[in-house]
């Protein structure tokens, strides 16, 4: 009887090892690395942004590298598309950043966002920078 119990215990042990051990050696499913954001250089100068029109695809992550070359400027990007319906959620999702990002002369500032929905999104200078301040505008066009 002791031999039968020993064989049963041994059989259970072998089953657990055969079934359980291979599972412990299977590598965990890793998520593919996140795609880095697309970097776009933007220059603020003489009452204009260059480029003034930025095109991207919905779902794309963007990193703006912003530099002012003549004086302090600022940038505000409207997260809601032009002509959007009331109560529509924002189409641009910002990783971090201020409502008005200050751009000091010869320093680079970074602004990251994800384009969640197609549409045209306005941006403008948000720091009074001189007589042409009102003309300092641009667009982000998010395509499907």
N, C-alpha and C positions, 0 to 999 in steps of 0.2 A: 504494500500500500504506500509506503514511504517513497518507493521508486516511482510509482505512478504520479504522486504529487510532485516529486522533483521533476519528472518529465513534463508535467503540465506547466509548472512554473518556468521551466526552460523554454518550452514552446511559446508561452506568452512573452517571455523576454525576447526571444528571437523575432517574434512578430513585431513587437514594439521597436526593436532596433531596425529591422528591415523597413518598416513603414515610417518610423519617426526620424531616423537619421538622415535619409536623403533629403527630406524637407528642410532640415536645418542647414544643409549645404547649398540650397538653391539661393542664389543672390536675390536680394530684395529688388523689387521693381522700382527703379529710380525714375523720377520725372526727367524728361529731357531738359537740359539747361535752358533757362529763359533767354529768349533772343534779346540781345542788347538793343537799346533804343537807337533809332536812326538819328545821327547828329547833324544838325543844320547850323551853320554859322550865320548870324544876323548882325549887321552893322547898323548902328544908329548914328546919323550925321546930318548936319545941315537941313534939318526938318524933314528927314525921310528915313525909312527903313530899307535896307537892301539885304535880301530880296523883300519886296513889299507883298508878294504873293507866294504862299507856301502851299504846295500840293502834297497830299498824302492819302493813304487808303484807310478805310475804317478798320479799327482794331490795331493799327500801327502805334507803336510807342515812339515818341519824339523827344529829343533832348535839344533844346535851343541853347546855343552858346552865343550870348549877346555881348557886344562890345560897343561902347560909345567912343568915337574918335575925336570929338570936338568940344563937348561940354556935357554936363549932367542931363540925361534924358531918363525916361522911364518907359515901362511897357505894361499895358493892361490888355489881357486877352479875354474877350467875352466867352464864357463857357457855353452859352446858349446860341443856337444857330439863328441867323437872320431869318425873320419871317416865321419863327417857331410858334407853335400854338401855346396858349396859356397852360400852365401846369405840366409842360413838357420837361422831362428831366434834362440836366445838362448833357451836352454831347461831347464835351471835353472833360476828362477827368485828370486833375492835376495831382502829381505825386507829392509835390510840396511847392511852396512859393507864396508870395504875397499877392494881394489884389493888385498892387502897383509895385512892380519890381524896379528898384532904383538902379540906373545904369550910370556909374561914375566914369569919367573920362579915362580911357586906357586900361580899364579893369574889365575882366570878363565875368559875367554873371551867368548862371545856369538855371534853366526852367525846363521841367519835364512834365509831360502829359501823355495821355493815351486818347486817341480819337475813337470815341465810342459810337458815334452816329454820323452818317453823312450830313453834309450841310456846309454853309459858308459862315465862318466865324470871324468877326472883326477884331482887330487889335489896333491900339493907338498909344501915343505917348501920353503918360499920365503925370509928368512933371513939367510944369511951366518952363519952357526952354527958349522962349523968344517969340518974335513976331510971326514966325511960320509954324508955331506949335500946333495950331488947328489942322494943318495939312498933313501932319505926321501920322499916317494911318497905313493899315495893311489888311490882308485877308489870309485866313487859313482855309483852304478848300479841301474838304474831306470827301473823297469819292467812295462809292460802295465797294 
